[in-house]
Amino acid sequence: MTHATADTNLPRHFSTYLYRHGTLYLLILLIPPLLWFGIVYLGSLFALLIQ
């Protein structure tokens, strides 16, 4: 095997790892929107406190 074939298998290995660890996949999908909602929520609270 050459080095090029090992590099092309990296996305496949990562995909397989996420498939086998479903909770990690779920966390990767849910954390960004939850962080966004938290930032908007806290920003709204701070805006109300400033007024």
N, C-alpha and C positions, 0 to 999 in steps of 0.2 A: 504494500500500500504506500501511496505517496502522501505527502503532507496536505495536498489539495483535497483529497478525498476525506481526510479527517476533519478539515474545516467545513466541508459541506454537510457533514453529519451533525454538527453542533446544534443547528436549529431542531433537528429531529430528536436529539437527545433531550433538549430542553422541553420540547413538546411532550415527549414521553414522560418526563419527570412530572410535569404539571398534570398530565392525565392520571398518573398514579397517585398523586397527592391532591385530591380534589379540594380540600379545604384551603390549600395555598392558592390554587387557581381562583377560588371564590374570593379570597381576601384581596388578591391582585385586582379583581374586577370591581370590588365594592369599596375599597379604601379611597380611591380618587374622588368619586362622587360624594362620599360621606365627608371627606375633608372640605370639599367645595361647599357643601351645605353648612358645615360648621363655620367656615370663614364668613359666609354670607350672614348667618345667624348672629355671630359675634359682632360683625360689622354693623348690623342693624341695631343691636343692643347698645353699642358704643355711640352710634349716631343719636339714639334716643337720649342717652345720658348727657351728651354734649348740649343738647337743646335746652 
